[in-house]
Amino acid sequence: MSNPLLAAAIDRLLEGTDIGRDGAAEALHEIMSGDVDQPQAAGFLVALRAKGETPEELAGLVSVVREKSVAVQAPAGVVVDTCGTGGGISTFNVSTAAAFVVAGDGVVVAKHGNRSATSKCGSADVLEALGASIDLVPEAVAECMAETGVGFMFAPMHHPAFAYIAPVRKSLGVHTVFNRIGPLANPADPGRQVIGVASQAHMRGMAEALRVLGTTRAMVVRGRDGMDELSTAAVNDAVRLVDGAIAEITLDPAELGIDPPGDGALAGGDPLHNAKVIHDLLSSGVGPAADIVALNAGAALWAAGVVDDVAAGLALARERLRSGAANERLAHFVAVTTRLAA
């Protein structure tokens, strides 16, 4: 049966009219309550994609996803998240590796992820291949975060209402607004984020949505080579949010003293391949894989307020890699998640 509220929203979207934060929230609330049939839900997602969501509409959708999520109580103080929307060049799991570098400096990282959607290996896949238990209950995630400085929230454990939208997304087979909702809907609600996006067209809107949602300090990044994170192979565009003020900047790895990686040096593969890359770079602390992880960790250290700029963050991240602090965090994380899952 057709849902009249959603039908009205679809009509407005097809006319090219914005439905605002409240209108978007009301529509998604209907869908995620199971009161809408799949064809109509698909119609809403396609109509919204055709019009293009505003930052206010994106924030409205995210607010519903957060409301319906199973929350995690993060430790008091600064908490940061590092993630990407996917859809870019296939690399190993850079932001996942960066989480342990950031935690190696004493900053709490609330990592929110899933199995692969756009590559051979998602964050959940590689953490599992590294030996971690990924499907902890919320209380165990909070305990792990407090004990190790890293918490991993496996998306299916925290977003049961996604069951209503997952078949729709799968049947459509195209990118929808949900590719951008995920990174904004972290169940631990960190106030600091670094988000990588594959499309430059979405960068400013993501930053503005973060501002609407109350995030205090964040950076939305993209490599000009198409990477959905800070690249060491190309100049990067970034949109920086600090206490409500948004600025667009560029970050050139050459100016930061980073040598370009060789062909295939950052390539991703299956979970076992990516796990080996992460294990090796955290163990050695040097090389092209370590460089890109240090750069992205440097941005997260900036977001956390530890340093004043990414250059200083890069230098600090390299220290944490070479000292073994990041590798120790990973080993501790694997041991604690295994214990908490028992």
C-alpha positions, 0 to 999 in steps of 0.5 A, a space after each residue: 500500500 502506498 504511504 501518503 507521506 512518502 508519496 508527497 515527498 517523492 512528488 516534491 523531489 521530482 519537481 526539484 523542490 527541497 523537502 528540508 531537514 524535517 521532511 527528509 527525517 519524516 520520510 526516512 522514519 516511515 521507511 525505517 519503521 517498515 511502513 513503506 513497500 520496497 518500490 516506494 522506498 526505492 522511488 524516494 531514494 532515486 528521486 532524492 538522488 536525481 534532485 541532489 540532497 541538501 546538507 539539511 536533508 542529509 542531516 535530517 536523514 542522519 538524525 533518524 538513523 542515529 535515533 534508531 541505532 543502538 548507541 555506544 557510550 564512548 569515554 569522556 573527552 575527545 573521540 575521533 572517527 576515521 572513515 571513507 564513503 567507499 567508491 574510490 580507488 581500491 587501496 588497502 584499508 588505510 583509515 582502519 590502519 590509521 585508527 591504531 596510529 591515532 590511538 597510539 598517541 592516546 586519542 580515543 577512536 570510535 571506528 564504525 564500519 561494515 563488510 565490503 560494499 565497494 571493494 574486496 575488503 571492508 573494515 570489518 573484513 580486515 579487522 577479522 583477518 587481523 584476528 579481532 572479534 568484530 561483532 561485540 555488543 555495545 557494552 563490550 565495544 565501550 569497554 574495549 574503547 576505554 581499555 585499548 583506545 579503539 572501539 569498532 562498531 560493526 554496523 549490522 549490530 547497531 542499525 537493526 532498522 537498516 533491515 528495511 532499507 538494505 534490500 532496496 539499496 541492493 535492488 537498485 544497484 546504484 549509489 544512493 544517499 546511504 553511501 554518505 549517511 553511514 560515515 555520519 551515523 556513528 553510534 558513538 557520536 564522536 565530535 571529531 571526524 575525518 571522512 574520505 569521499 570519492 566524489 568532489 561534488 559531495 565534499 562541501 555538502 558533507 561538511 555542511 551536514 556535519 556542521 548542522 549535526 553539531 560536529 565541532 571539528 572535522 575534515 572531509 577529504 579526497 585525493 585528486 586521483 579519485 582516492 576516498 582518503 588523503 592520497 600520497 600519489 596526488 594533490 588532495 582537496 579538503 573541506 575543513 570544519 572548525 567550530 562552525 566555520 568551513 574552509 576549503 584547502 589543498 594538501 600536497 603530499 610533495 610539500 609535506 615531504 612524502 615521496 610518491 608511491 610506486 605503482 601498486 604500492 597501495 593496492 588493496 586485495 582480499 582481507 588476508 592481503 590487506 591484513 598483511 599490508 597493515 601488519 607489515 606497515 605497523 611493524 616497520 613504520 616505514 614505506 609507502 603504505 606507512 606514509 599514506 597511513 601516517 598522512 591520514 592519521 595526521 589529519 585525524 590528530 588535527 581533528 582531535 585537536 592534538 596538533 595545529 595542522 596536518 603537517 604536524 600531525 603527519 610528523 607525530 603519526 610517523 613517530 607513533 609508527 616508528 616507536 611501535 606504539 601503533 602496532 602495540 595498540 593493534 595487538 592489544 585491540 585484538 587481544 581485548 576483543 577476543 576476550 570480550 567476545 568469549 
